Amino acid sequence: MPVHATEEPSYQVVREFSGIEVREYAAYTVAEVVVAGPAGEAGGQAFPVLAGYIFGKNKGERKFDMTAPVTQTAAPVKMEMTAPVTQSVQAGGFLVQFVLPKGVTVANAPEPLDARIQLREVAPHQVAVLRYSGFWSEANDNEQLLKLQSALKAANLVWTGDPVFSKYDPPFKPWFLRRNEVWLRLASP
């Protein structure tokens, strides 16, 4: 049977230590939506909205292949960091993103029919990443975030902004095989 790989944004690993990768991401485009949450429900609230967009609910009825990850982060008033589909906590809700396929830009992407969806270019950026498996839960995510923060402190690396929680697998994949990541944007030297 053929294997169908899920496309991810391009990056280079520039450093590895203590189970952490420091990645340099190239620019990419996202479709994003802000939902109220709570954190454990934000992905489920956003998924049908964003999936509708990539599966043809847009002007021109253009369809895209699913990409990974889906990221979730807190929805600040102004968001500098994005990454595939993200999640984090804040009074404004949660910003959930789908990364659009390579070659799709804000200029050539079809206009969303749902006014809640925003398209945005993400500039090249560097993040520290901790990969983990397990259930999609706030407790698991926060435990991994603390591990990442501790490793960065020990390495004298400074981060900025809210964490981004990235999910790579569908919900029916067994919890112990799931690829999850927590990202922290590294401050410029």
C-alpha positions as CSV (number, residue, x, y, z in Angstrom):
1,M,0.0,0.0,0.0
2,P,1.3,3.5,-0.7
3,V,2.3,5.7,2.2
4,H,0.8,9.2,2.1
5,A,3.1,11.6,4.0
6,T,1.4,14.7,5.5
7,E,3.2,17.9,4.4
8,E,4.8,20.0,7.1
9,P,6.4,23.5,7.0
10,S,10.0,23.5,6.0
11,Y,12.6,23.8,8.8
12,Q,16.2,23.1,9.7
13,V,17.3,21.7,13.1
14,V,20.1,24.1,14.1
15,R,20.8,22.6,17.6
16,E,19.9,19.6,19.8
17,F,20.3,19.2,23.5
18,S,18.5,17.3,26.3
19,G,15.8,16.0,24.0
20,I,15.1,19.6,22.7
21,E,15.4,20.7,19.0
22,V,16.0,24.3,18.0
23,R,14.4,24.7,14.6
24,E,14.6,27.5,12.1
25,Y,11.4,27.6,10.2
26,A,11.0,29.1,6.7
27,A,8.1,31.3,5.9
28,Y,4.7,29.7,5.5
29,T,1.0,30.7,5.3
30,V,-1.7,29.8,7.8
31,A,-5.5,29.8,8.0
32,E,-6.4,30.7,11.6
33,V,-9.5,31.2,13.8
34,V,-9.9,32.4,17.3
35,V,-12.3,30.4,19.5
36,A,-13.4,30.8,23.1
37,G,-12.2,27.5,24.5
38,P,-11.6,26.3,27.2
39,A,-8.2,24.9,26.1
40,G,-9.3,21.3,26.0
41,E,-12.2,22.2,23.6
42,A,-10.5,24.8,21.5
43,G,-9.2,22.4,18.8
44,G,-12.6,20.7,18.5
45,Q,-14.3,24.1,18.2
46,A,-11.9,25.3,15.5
47,F,-11.4,22.2,13.5
48,P,-14.7,22.2,11.6
49,V,-14.3,25.8,10.7
50,L,-10.8,25.4,9.4
51,A,-11.4,22.0,7.8
52,G,-14.4,23.5,6.0
53,Y,-12.1,26.1,4.5
54,I,-9.4,23.6,3.3
55,F,-12.0,21.1,2.0
56,G,-13.6,23.7,-0.3
57,K,-15.8,26.1,1.7
58,N,-14.1,29.1,0.1
59,K,-14.6,31.3,-2.9
60,G,-13.7,29.2,-5.8
61,E,-14.3,25.9,-3.9
62,R,-10.6,25.1,-4.0
63,K,-9.6,22.1,-1.9
64,F,-6.2,21.6,-0.1
65,D,-4.6,18.5,1.3
66,M,-4.4,18.3,5.0
67,T,-1.0,19.5,6.5
68,A,0.5,19.2,9.9
69,P,0.7,20.3,12.5
70,V,-2.4,21.9,13.8
71,T,-1.3,24.5,16.3
72,Q,-3.0,26.2,19.2
73,T,-1.9,29.1,21.3
74,A,-3.4,31.9,23.4
75,A,-5.1,34.5,21.3
76,P,-3.4,37.8,22.2
77,V,-4.6,41.1,20.8
78,K,-1.5,41.1,18.5
79,M,0.0,37.7,17.6
80,E,3.6,37.6,16.3
81,M,4.2,33.9,16.6
82,T,2.4,31.3,14.7
83,A,3.1,27.8,13.7
84,P,1.1,25.1,12.1
85,V,-2.1,24.6,14.0
86,T,-1.5,26.1,17.5
87,Q,-3.2,26.4,21.0
88,S,-2.5,28.4,24.1
89,V,-4.5,30.3,26.8
90,Q,-5.5,33.9,27.1
91,A,-8.5,36.1,27.8
92,G,-9.1,36.6,24.1
93,G,-9.5,32.8,23.6
94,F,-7.4,30.4,21.6
95,L,-5.8,30.9,18.2
96,V,-6.0,27.7,16.2
97,Q,-4.1,27.4,12.9
98,F,-3.8,25.1,9.9
99,V,-0.7,25.5,7.9
100,L,-1.5,25.8,4.2
101,P,0.4,23.7,1.6
102,K,3.7,25.0,0.2
103,G,3.2,27.5,-2.6
104,V,-0.1,28.8,-1.1
105,T,0.2,32.5,0.0
106,V,-2.2,35.1,1.2
107,A,-2.1,36.6,-2.3
108,N,-3.1,33.3,-4.1
109,A,-5.2,31.5,-1.5
110,P,-9.0,31.5,-2.0
111,E,-11.0,33.9,0.2
112,P,-12.7,32.2,3.1
113,L,-16.5,32.2,3.1
114,D,-16.4,32.2,6.9
115,A,-15.5,35.7,8.2
116,R,-13.9,34.2,11.3
117,I,-11.1,32.7,9.3
118,Q,-8.0,34.9,8.7
119,L,-5.2,34.1,6.3
120,R,-1.7,35.2,7.4
121,E,1.9,34.9,6.3
122,V,4.3,33.7,9.0
123,A,7.8,35.1,8.8
124,P,10.8,32.9,9.2
125,H,11.4,32.2,12.9
126,Q,13.3,30.1,15.4
127,V,11.6,27.9,18.0
128,A,12.7,25.4,20.7
129,V,10.7,22.2,20.4
130,L,10.0,19.4,22.8
131,R,8.3,16.4,21.2
132,Y,6.1,14.0,23.2
133,S,3.3,11.5,22.9
134,G,0.2,10.9,24.9
135,F,-3.3,12.2,25.3
136,W,-4.3,15.7,24.2
137,S,-4.9,17.2,27.6
138,E,-4.0,20.5,29.3
139,A,-2.3,18.6,32.1
140,N,0.0,16.7,29.6
141,D,0.7,19.8,27.6
142,N,1.6,21.8,30.7
143,E,3.9,19.1,32.0
144,Q,5.8,19.1,28.8
145,L,5.9,22.9,28.7
146,L,7.6,22.9,32.1
147,K,10.2,20.4,30.9
148,L,10.9,22.6,27.9
149,Q,11.2,25.7,29.9
150,S,13.5,24.0,32.4
151,A,15.8,22.7,29.6
152,L,15.9,26.2,28.0
153,K,16.8,27.8,31.4
154,A,19.6,25.2,31.9
155,A,20.9,26.0,28.4
156,N,20.7,29.8,29.1
157,L,18.3,30.3,26.2
158,V,15.6,33.0,26.4
159,W,12.2,32.6,24.9
160,T,9.4,35.1,24.1
161,G,5.7,34.9,23.8
162,D,3.2,32.2,24.6
163,P,3.8,28.5,24.1
164,V,2.4,26.9,20.9
165,F,1.0,23.4,21.2
166,S,1.2,21.4,18.0
167,K,-0.7,18.3,17.1
168,Y,0.3,16.1,14.2
169,D,-2.1,13.2,14.3
170,P,-5.9,12.5,13.9
171,P,-7.9,11.9,17.1
172,F,-8.4,8.2,16.2
173,K,-4.6,7.5,16.4
174,P,-3.7,5.6,19.6
175,W,-2.5,8.0,22.3
176,F,0.9,6.3,22.7
177,L,1.7,6.8,19.0
178,R,0.7,10.4,18.7
179,R,3.2,13.1,17.8
180,N,2.7,16.2,19.9
181,E,5.0,19.2,20.4
182,V,5.3,22.3,22.5
183,W,7.1,25.2,20.9
184,L,8.6,28.3,22.4
185,R,9.9,31.1,20.2
186,L,13.5,31.9,20.9
187,A,14.4,35.6,21.6
188,S,16.8,37.1,19.1
189,P,20.4,37.2,20.3
